[in-house]
Amino acid sequence: MSTQERKSILDLPVKVILTEAGTTFFINNNKTLKKFRLADNVEEYGVFLDRFAPMSLQRMLLVDYVSKVEISKSEFMTSRQEIMDLSKLIVYSLLYRQYDSYIFSRILSSDLIKKWNRLNPANIIDEKTRINDTFLQNVLKEKEPDIREIKQQILNPLYAMINHNAALLPDEKNIHLLLSEKFLTTLRPFVWFIIAKFKGSDGYEQMITDIRTSLAEYMEKSKIAEYVSLMIMELAANSENSNLKREAKEIFKGAVDMNAVLFDPNIRRQVIESLERKRELVYLSWKIGSKSTSIGTQGRLQITVFNKESEYQRMKEAVEQKKNADLKKKSLQDFYKEIPETEANTELGLYYLSYLSEACEKVNVKFESHVNQIPGSDLTLVSMSLNL
């Protein structure tokens, strides 16, 4: 497993679509928003990132400013690592956010806080509690030694478990250690204010145990990030290869071996340039559940690969008119089994899918995938959804 901090800068053209809160923030700070037409032909506002620090995007994700992230390219292999890093960043960020919400909820429902609220009805602590930011930061600065000690109290048993895990390589152990710290670092300041305030009180130890136990559970969930990134690259590569071969047939009229387009640099470059001129691209889209949505959907991540043809809009309208009557819907597993072995490495796709499904099942994450194909066209929409 690798972390999203692997590269300090990602060279990747990304459309970031904003939530209502994100739009308000950017407008209030006099930032100009762009209007994008996305792969599903919907127009939405956001910002374009061409070369960016992963942490800057992660901060936006953590505060619920991002609703979608989209990439469109004619080829993906030259950006393989960047795309995988982006995918892991999105999954990790959503897990951090979910962990923060879960811990906040657990603390508010703890016996310790219930007792405080009974004894202090004029100063109850709940989800509606508002605290002056300057006051909060001053208290946290004053309590910094206590907070460091509390973090170590939470992490030390996990550190011991990681260091004694013979199945992990030294680099993997370091990654796990950093990841466990990151989960705690991304907890909202108000959580640390509450924990520090009640340090040593009756019920405090149980609170710490809950935080540690759930952290271990979310650490297990984080393993999904690697499998998701591999699955996305496999799907993107399949779409890319399909487009390259189709375009090569049109350009060379069967005069070249179709496999040469994948391995001969000169032929490949010609075909890619032709696809780019025609704007026949493959689109990768991450749709992120918002904190403000209904219960059960805040941790939802939907990933879609659109193989967008030049006739895409016409076909989309035809599909909408017939209310899905012409959509041939199948599972992702069936999709791979039906691909001829000469067209794609189907074993690799099934391998990744099997591991992702198994990993999700182990940590109680709901995973669904399906493929929509329109008969009479080459358009394929592959979707994966996870409830983290």
N, C-alpha and C positions, 0 to 999 in steps of 0.2 A: 504493500500500500504506500502511496506517496501523497504528499500534502500539496495544497494549492499554493504554498509559499515557495515552491521549487524555483520559480522564475520571478524576479523582482519586477519585470515588465513583460506584458504579453503583447506581441505584435499580431493583432487580429482585428479585422473590421467587424465591429459588433453594434447592432442596434439595440438600445436599451429602452424599453417602453415603460413609462412611469405609471405608478398608481396615482390616485387622487392626491394622497399626501405628498408624494414625490413631485407631482406637477405644481402643487401649491408652494412647496419649498423652493423649487427652481425659479418660479415666477417672482416670489417674494425677494429672491436674491438676484433679480435682474438677469437671469440666465435665459438665453434664447433657446426655445425648444424647436425641434424639427418635426415635420409631419411625414410619417413613413407609410408607404403602402406595403403591408406585410404579405407573407406567403399565402395566407388565406384570403387575400384581397381586401382586408379590413384596413382602414386608415386610422392610425393612432399616433399620439405625440410622445416624443422621447428625446434621447440624446444619442449621438453617434460617437463611439469610441474606436479609435484607429490603433492607438498605441497607448496602453494604460497600465497602471499598477493594479494588480489583483486586489490589493487591500482597499483601494478606492471603491471598486465595485462591491466588494464584500460589505463595506460599511453601509452602502445604499441598500443592499439586500437585508441586512440585519435590522434596519429601521423601517423596513416595509415600504421602500420607495420604488421597488421594481416589480412589475407585473409580468413582463416577458423579456426574454433575451433571444435575439435571432441573428443567425449568420447565413449569408448566401455566398456560395462559391461554385466555380465550375470544377474545381479539384481540391481535395482535402489532404492528400498525403504530405505535401510540403508544410502543412500546418498541423500535422498530427498531434505533436506534443502540446501545442498551444490549445487546441480544441479539447484534448483530454484534461488539461489543467483547468480550463474554463468550466467544463462539466463537473469536475470534482469540487471546484470552488462553489458552484451553485448548490450542489448536494450538501456539502459541509455547512454552508451558510444557513441553509434551511434547517439542518439538524441542530445547529447552535441556537437558532431562533426558537425551535420547538422545545429544546431543553430549557431555555430561559423561561418560556411560558409555563412549562410543566413545573419547574421548581418554584416559580412565583405562586402558582396555584396551590402547590403542596404546602408552602410556608403559610399562606393565608388560611388554609384549612387545618393547620396544626393545632394541637391542644394548647401549645404555648401562646399563640396569637389569640385563640378563642378566650383564654383566661384573661389576657391583657384587655381585650375588648369588653369583657364583662365588668372588669374593675375600672376601666377608663372609657366610659360611654361618650365622653366629650372629645376623646382623641383616638377613636377607633382606627385600626389599620385594615384597609381592604383595598380592592382594585380601584376604588374611586379616590383614594387618598392622594392628595397633591402636596408636594413639598418643594419649597424654594430651592432652585438649582444651586445658587451660590451657597446657601446654608448646607445643602447636601454635600457639595464638594468639600467644604471646610471640615465637616464632620468626618468624611471619609479620609481626608488628609491627616486629621488628628488620630484617627483609628487605624492608620496604615500598618503599624506594627502588629496590632491585633488581627487585622485581615490577612496579613502574610502568614501568621501563625495558624489561623483557621484554615487557610488554603492547604498548608502542609499537613494539617490534621486530616483533611479530606483526602489528600493525594497520597500520603505515605503508604497506606495499605495497597493502593493501586500500583504505586511504583514498585513495591516489593513483588507483587504478582507479575508485573511485566518483566522485571529483571530476572525472575526465576522461570520464565517461560522458555523452555529449551527449543520450542518450535520457531521462535523468532530470531532472525539474524540481528547483529548489533545495530545496523542502520534502522531496521524495523522497530527495534526497541526504542531507539531515540525518537522515531516518528510517533509511536504510541505515547511516549512520555510528553512530547510537545502537544499532541492532540488533546490529551487529558487536561493539560494546563489551559489550552485554548477554550475548551468548553467552559471552564470557570471564569476565564478572563472576559468572556462575552456575556456573562450574566449582567443584568441591568444594575446600575449603581444602587437603586433602592433596595434590591435584594441584599447587597452587602451591608447597607445601612441597618437593615432589620437584623441580620445575623450578628453583626458586631454589637448592636444595642443589647441583644439578649444573650450574649456570650456568658456562659456559666450559669444561666437561669435554669430552673426546673423545666425539662423538656428540650433543652438545647442539644443534648447529646443525641436524642432521637432525630432532631432536625438534621444534624450533621450526617447521621447514618443514612437518612433518606436521600440526602444530596449525593453521597458517595455511591449508594446502591444504584440510583438512577443514572449517575454518570457512567458507571460500568456498563449499564444497559445501552446507553447512547454510544459508547465506544464500540460496542458490538455492531450497532446499526451503521456506524461510519464505514464499515468494511464494504458496504453496498456501493459506495462512491466509486471504487476502482472498477467494479463489474459494470456499473452504468456507463462509465467513460469508455470502456472497451466495446460495449454493445453499441454505443452511438457511433464509434469509429467504424465498426464493422458494417453498420447500416449505411453510413455515409459512403464508405468505399464501394459497397454494392451498387448504390445509386450512381456514383461517379463512373464506375466501370461500364455500367449499362449505357449511360449517356455517351461515353467515349466510343464504345463499339458501334452504337447506332450512328453517331456522327461520322465515324471513319468510313462506314459503308457508303454514306452519302457523298463524302469527299472523294474517296478513291475508287468507288464503283466496284468494290470487290477485288481490286488490284493488289491489296496487301492482306497478309494474314491478320485476322482480327486480334490475335493475341499480341501482335507487334505493337499495336497502339498502346498497350499497357507497359511494354518493356523497352521499346525503341524511343530514346529521348527526343529525337527529331520529329518522328511521326506524332508522338504524344503532344509535343508542343504545338504543332500545327492544328491538331484536333481541339486542344484546349482553347487556343486563340479563336477558333471558329465558334465554339460554344459561347465564349465570352462576348463575341460580336453579336450573336443572336440573343444574348441574355437568357440562355437556357441553362439555368443554374439549379443546384440542389440546395434546399433550405433546411437548416436545423433550427428548431424552435424549442425553447424551454418556457413553459407557462407555470408561474409560481403562485400558489395559493396565498391570499392576503390574510393578515391578522384580523382584518375586519369582516371576513366572510363568516358564513355559518359554521357552527361547531362541527368538527370532523373534516373540514376542507382546508384549514389553515396550513396543514402540513402536506398538502397535495402538490405533487410535481408532475406535470404532463410534458413529455418530450415527444416531438413529432418531427419526422423526416419527410419533407415534401420534395418529391422529384418533379419539379415544375417545368412543364413543357411549354412550347410557344403557344399551344392551343389551350392553355390551362384555364383561362377565364371562361371561354366558351363551354368547356367541359364542366366547369364548376357550376355554371348557371343551369346547364342541362340536368345536372345531378340534383340541384336544389329544387328545380321544378317538379321532378319526379319523386321528391321526398324520400330519397334513399332507395327507391325501387330498383335502380340500376347498380347499386353498390354491391359488390361481391365481398362480403366480410369474412375474414378467416383469421385463425390464430397466427401469431408470428411463427410458431413451430411449423404449422402446415405450410406457411409461406416459404420457409427455408427448404422443406422437404420437396417442394415442387420446383425449385430452381434447378435447372440442369447443372450437373457438376462442371460442365465446360464453361458455364457462365459465372460461377462464383464458388468460393470455398464454403460449401454449405455446412461441412463438418465444423468449421470454425464458428460460424454463426450459431449453430445448435449448441456448441460447447459453451459459448458465452451466455446464451440464453438459459441453458440448464443451470449454470453456476449462479446467475443472477436470481433466477426463480428460487433456487435452493437457499441462497443467502437471505433473501427477503422472508422466506417462510420461517427460517430459524429465528429471526428477530421480530417476528410478528408484524412485518410490514406488508400491507396489501399491495400486490403487484399484478397489473393487468397489461396485456398487450394485444393489439389487433392490427390487421392490415386491411385497408380499404382499397379495392381495385375497381376501376371502371372498365367494364367490357368494351372492347373496340378501341381502347387507347392504351398508352404505356404509362399513364399516370398512376402512381402508387403513393398512398399516404400511410406511413408506418407510425403507430403511436404506442408509447409506453407510459403508464401512469403508476405512480407510487404514492402511498399515503404514509409519510414518515412519522 
